[in-house]
Amino acid sequence: ARFADDLRNLLRRAGVRKERVAFVFDEANAVEPAFLEQMNALLASGEVPALFEGDEMAALMQQCREAAQAAGDGARTEAQLWSTFVANVQRHLHVIFTMNPSGVDWKNRSATSPALFNRCVVDVVGDWSAAALQQVADQLTRPMALGMPLEADGAEGTPRPYAGPRSPTFAHGGDDAAAEATRLALVRALVEAHAVAERRSALTRRQLARGGGGSGGGGL
């Protein structure tokens, strides 16, 4: 009930008073599945089903009507008032949802609450675990056509440049097994490259903190 009250207050501020509001919501606050369902609906459409009902809806429509009259819009239907309210919420309310990208919750939520991802900008802050890095690299490399050698052209076997990508199958055996082995090697290389970049960045920060500038050696 308290979460619903807070949500109604936020929507009134953004939808009626046109305040620019940032709502910071951490995954630890999602103590009930309904919380994420409401946030997903809000991001997808600008409204939460059944959030305003009965007296709450009547009071909201009165506030919207007064705001419209103060703006010189005159008398409007409730449908027009609601449409303006939703448009103002979409324009002025910004949702910041913080969560840990590692583990199964990230994948599950991307499936059950897609608006948390396709209606938001994913901004990675802080350290990533090796498992999370591997998962991202794995997903990014799956569509790639890897492990394809240069094609021979002519009796002399002169190599011909690769003509373009094709859809990989990555089945067991033959060239597909080699392609999958290449992809997994690339996943490991991407994870290691990220780790090396993090170590180099940490080293540079320490050098700058000591006043040593960005030059100088140092093993990783």
QUICOR-V527236 format. One record per pair of residues at least 6 apart in sequence whose C-alpha atoms are under 8 Angstrom apart, sorted by the first residue. I is the first residue (numbers start at 1). J is the second residue. D is the distance in whole Angstrom. If there is no record, write none. Layout:
# QUICOR-V527236
I_J_D, I_J_D
This chain:
# QUICOR-V527236
3_35_8, 4_51_7, 8_51_7, 8_52_8, 10_21_7, 10_23_8, 10_93_8, 11_89_6, 11_93_8, 12_60_8, 13_19_6, 13_21_8, 14_20_6, 14_21_6, 14_88_6, 14_89_5, 14_92_5, 14_93_6, 15_84_8, 15_85_5, 15_86_6, 15_87_7, 15_88_5, 15_89_5, 15_92_7, 16_63_7, 16_64_6, 16_67_7, 16_85_6, 16_88_7, 17_67_7, 18_88_6, 18_89_8, 18_92_6, 19_92_6, 19_93_8, 20_92_5, 20_93_6, 20_94_8, 21_92_6, 21_93_5, 21_94_6, 22_93_6, 22_94_5, 22_95_6, 22_96_7, 23_93_7, 23_94_6, 23_95_5, 23_96_6, 24_95_6, 24_96_5, 24_97_6, 24_98_8, 25_95_7, 25_96_6, 25_97_5, 25_98_6, 26_97_6, 26_98_5, 26_99_6, 27_97_7, 27_98_6, 27_99_5, 30_36_7, 36_113_7, 37_113_7, 38_48_6, 38_49_8, 39_48_8, 39_116_8, 40_113_6, 40_114_7, 40_115_5, 40_116_6, 41_47_6, 41_48_6, 41_49_8, 41_115_8, 42_48_5, 43_90_8, 43_95_8, 43_115_6, 43_116_7, 43_119_6, 44_115_6, 44_119_7, 45_90_8, 46_86_5, 46_87_7, 46_89_6, 46_90_5, 47_86_6, 47_89_8, 52_60_8, 61_78_7, 61_81_7, 61_82_7, 64_81_6, 64_82_8, 64_85_7, 65_75_7, 65_76_7, 65_81_7, 68_74_6, 68_75_8, 68_81_8, 69_75_7, 97_116_8, 99_106_8, 100_106_7, 101_128_8, 101_132_7, 102_128_8, 102_129_7, 102_131_7, 102_132_5, 103_132_7, 109_116_8, 110_116_7, 110_117_7, 130_191_7, 133_191_6, 134_187_7, 134_188_7, 134_191_6, 137_187_5, 137_190_7, 137_191_7, 138_184_8, 138_187_6, 141_183_7, 141_186_8, 141_187_7, 142_183_8, 143_167_8, 143_168_7, 144_165_8, 144_167_8, 144_168_7, 145_165_6, 145_166_6, 145_167_6, 145_168_5, 145_179_8, 146_168_8, 146_179_5, 146_180_8, 146_182_7, 146_183_6, 147_175_8, 147_176_8, 147_178_6, 147_179_4, 147_180_8, 147_182_6, 147_183_8, 148_175_8, 148_179_7, 149_162_8, 150_159_6, 150_160_6, 150_161_6, 150_162_6, 151_159_6, 151_160_5, 151_161_7, 151_162_7, 152_158_6, 152_159_5, 152_160_6, 153_159_6, 153_160_6, 168_176_8, 169_176_7, 170_176_5, 170_177_6, 170_179_7, 170_180_6, 171_177_6, 196_220_7, 199_220_7, 200_220_7, 203_218_8, 204_213_8, 204_214_6, 207_213_6, 207_214_7, 208_214_7
